[in-house]
Amino acid sequence: MGTLLVAHGTRSEHGVAMVGDLAAAMSARLAETVRVAFVDVLGPTPSEVLTALDHEPTVVVPAFLSSGFHVRHDLPREVAESGHRAVTVTPALGPSPELARAMLGRLLESGWQRGDAVVMAAAGTRDVHAQGELRRTAAALSALVGSRVSIAFAAPSQQSEGYPSVPEVVARVRSNGAPSVAVASYLLAEGLFQQRLRDSGADVVAEPLGLHPSVVRLACLRRSHAGLAASTGVDAVVGR
């Protein structure tokens, strides 16, 4: 059974390399080859890779931090277009307590100290379902850091009303009396959005989740659980 890690895609060389490194880390842990595809910006597409696999049973792991439009619409379309009849698609990486733990780890590495205010910065989404998942993740991070975590978007839109930009939220939290403000990056890899976090005016900005051990462990668990379900004849459904 094969494994395909599907990411969004980015023009950042560092971001592309990180996805490849995550696939390599999964390969080492699972003792199998993990291929890579992208749903946007660059290729190969999931459809192209699945077509080339010639109906080899394959587990697709969406490397997304929430189950937004790409996961619930684009990815199923790509699978259907491939004509592959033996594909099991796992839930997206997020939401998961593992990702909240990864964010805490990155915050601690960045120099964050308990008592400092925390803003959780996500890429941004207009999808109401995905926004609900972000709130769940922020609640999990709040429990870990011991105070309420605010949500901000690196790329807000009119449809994401209530979730302003990272600089706006950092300024608001500071105006409310926070002596120090830290940004927890809820991004998987380097790129334009991570740079926006660094330019937000926060005192501390954590690195992207990247290859944090919790991320690698979670991706492997998604694949292992789906592989077991497929081998026992139980369907793995996106978002379950």
C-alpha positions in Angstrom: 0.0 0.0 0.0 1.4 3.4 -1.0 1.3 6.7 0.8 0.7 10.2 -0.7 1.3 13.3 1.3 -0.8 16.2 -0.2 0.1 19.8 0.6 -1.2 23.2 -0.6 1.8 24.3 -2.6 4.0 27.4 -2.3 6.4 29.5 -4.3 8.8 29.4 -1.4 11.7 27.0 -2.0 12.0 26.5 1.8 8.3 25.6 2.0 8.5 23.1 -0.8 11.6 21.6 0.8 9.8 21.3 4.1 7.0 19.3 2.6 9.6 17.0 1.0 11.4 16.7 4.4 8.1 15.8 6.1 7.5 13.1 3.6 11.1 11.8 4.1 10.6 11.8 7.9 7.3 9.8 7.5 9.1 7.4 5.1 11.8 6.7 7.7 9.2 6.2 10.5 6.8 4.1 8.5 9.6 2.2 6.6 7.9 2.9 3.2 8.0 5.4 0.4 5.9 8.5 0.9 5.2 10.5 -2.3 4.3 14.2 -2.5 1.7 16.1 -4.4 0.3 19.7 -4.3 -3.3 21.0 -4.9 -2.2 24.5 -5.9 0.7 26.7 -7.2 2.9 23.8 -8.4 2.8 20.1 -9.3 2.6 17.3 -9.4 -1.1 17.2 -8.6 -2.7 14.4 -6.6 -4.5 13.3 -9.7 -1.3 13.0 -11.6 0.5 11.0 -8.9 -2.5 8.7 -8.3 -2.9 8.0 -12.0 0.8 7.0 -12.2 0.4 4.6 -9.3 -1.8 2.4 -11.6 -4.4 1.5 -9.0 -1.9 0.5 -6.2 -3.9 0.8 -3.0 -2.9 4.3 -1.6 -3.5 6.2 1.5 -3.7 10.0 1.0 -2.7 12.2 3.9 -3.7 15.8 3.6 -1.0 18.0 5.0 -3.4 20.8 6.0 -4.0 22.2 9.4 -7.8 22.3 9.0 -10.4 20.6 6.7 -11.3 23.6 4.6 -12.1 23.9 0.9 -9.0 22.2 -0.4 -9.5 19.2 1.8 -13.3 18.8 1.4 -13.7 19.8 -2.2 -10.4 20.0 -4.2 -8.9 16.8 -2.9 -11.9 14.6 -3.5 -12.2 16.1 -7.0 -8.5 15.2 -7.7 -9.1 11.6 -6.5 -12.1 11.3 -8.7 -10.3 12.7 -11.7 -7.5 10.2 -11.3 -9.8 7.2 -11.8 -8.0 5.4 -9.0 -10.3 3.0 -7.3 -8.3 2.1 -4.2 -7.7 5.4 -2.4 -8.2 6.0 1.3 -8.1 9.7 2.3 -7.3 10.4 5.9 -8.6 13.4 7.9 -6.4 16.5 7.6 -3.6 17.0 10.2 -5.7 19.5 12.1 -7.4 20.0 14.3 -5.5 17.9 16.8 -4.0 18.2 20.3 -0.7 17.2 18.7 -0.6 20.5 16.8 -1.4 22.6 19.9 1.5 20.8 21.6 3.7 21.6 18.6 2.8 25.3 18.8 3.7 25.3 22.5 7.0 23.7 21.6 7.8 26.4 19.0 6.7 29.2 21.4 9.1 27.9 24.1 11.9 27.7 21.5 11.3 31.3 20.5 11.7 32.6 24.0 8.0 32.9 25.0 7.5 32.9 28.8 4.4 32.1 30.7 2.4 35.3 31.3 3.2 36.7 27.9 0.0 37.1 25.8 -0.3 34.8 22.8 -1.8 35.3 19.4 -2.4 32.2 17.2 -1.8 33.2 13.6 -3.3 31.0 10.9 -3.1 31.5 7.1 -6.8 32.5 6.9 -10.0 30.8 5.6 -13.5 31.8 4.5 -14.7 28.3 5.3 -17.0 28.3 8.3 -16.2 24.7 9.1 -12.5 25.4 9.1 -13.0 28.5 11.3 -14.7 26.3 13.9 -11.7 24.0 13.8 -9.4 27.0 14.4 -11.4 27.9 17.5 -11.0 24.4 18.8 -7.2 24.6 18.2 -7.0 28.0 19.9 -8.9 26.6 22.9 -6.5 23.7 23.2 -3.5 26.1 23.0 -5.1 28.4 25.6 -5.2 25.4 28.0 -1.6 24.7 27.4 -0.3 28.3 27.8 -2.7 29.1 30.7 -4.4 32.2 29.2 -6.9 33.0 26.4 -5.3 32.9 23.0 -6.5 35.3 20.3 -6.9 34.2 16.7 -5.5 36.2 13.7 -5.1 35.6 10.0 -2.1 36.2 7.9 -4.4 36.7 4.9 -7.8 37.9 6.2 -10.7 38.5 3.8 -14.1 40.1 4.0 -15.6 36.6 4.3 -13.5 35.9 7.4 -15.2 38.7 9.4 -14.1 38.6 13.1 -10.6 37.4 12.3 -8.5 40.4 11.5 -4.8 40.5 10.5 -2.0 39.6 12.7 -0.7 43.2 13.2 -4.2 44.3 14.1 -4.6 41.6 16.8 -1.1 42.1 18.1 -1.8 45.9 18.5 -5.2 45.2 20.1 -3.8 42.7 22.6 -1.0 45.2 23.5 -3.5 48.1 23.9 -5.4 45.9 26.4 -2.3 46.0 28.7 -0.2 43.0 27.7 3.4 43.8 28.4 4.7 41.3 25.9 2.9 39.7 22.9 4.0 36.4 21.3 2.7 35.0 18.0 2.2 31.3 17.7 2.6 30.3 14.1 -0.2 27.9 13.0 1.5 27.5 9.6 3.2 24.4 8.4 6.1 25.9 6.5 8.1 29.0 5.6 6.8 31.4 3.1 5.1 34.8 2.6 2.6 34.3 5.4 5.3 33.4 8.0 7.1 36.6 7.0 3.9 38.6 7.6 4.0 37.1 11.1 7.5 38.4 11.6 6.5 41.9 10.4 3.5 42.0 12.8 5.1 44.0 15.6 5.0 41.2 18.1 7.8 40.8 20.7 8.2 37.1 19.9 7.3 35.2 16.8 7.5 31.4 16.8 8.7 29.4 13.8 6.3 27.4 11.7 5.3 23.9 12.9 7.5 22.3 10.3 9.1 19.0 11.3 8.2 19.3 15.0 8.1 15.7 16.4 4.4 16.1 17.1 3.7 17.0 13.5 5.7 14.0 12.2 4.0 11.7 14.7 0.6 13.0 13.8 1.1 12.5 10.1 2.3 9.0 10.6 -0.7 8.2 12.9 -3.1 9.5 10.2 -1.6 7.2 7.7 -1.4 4.1 10.0 -4.9 4.4 11.2 -6.2 4.8 7.7 -4.1 1.9 6.4 -5.5 -0.3 9.2 -9.1 0.8 8.4 -8.5 0.0 4.7 -7.1 -3.4 5.4 -10.1 -4.3 7.5 -12.6 -3.0 5.0 -13.6 0.1 7.0 -13.9 3.3 4.9 -11.8 6.3 6.1 -13.7 9.5 5.3 -12.3 13.0 5.1 -13.1 15.0 8.2 -14.0 12.0 10.4 
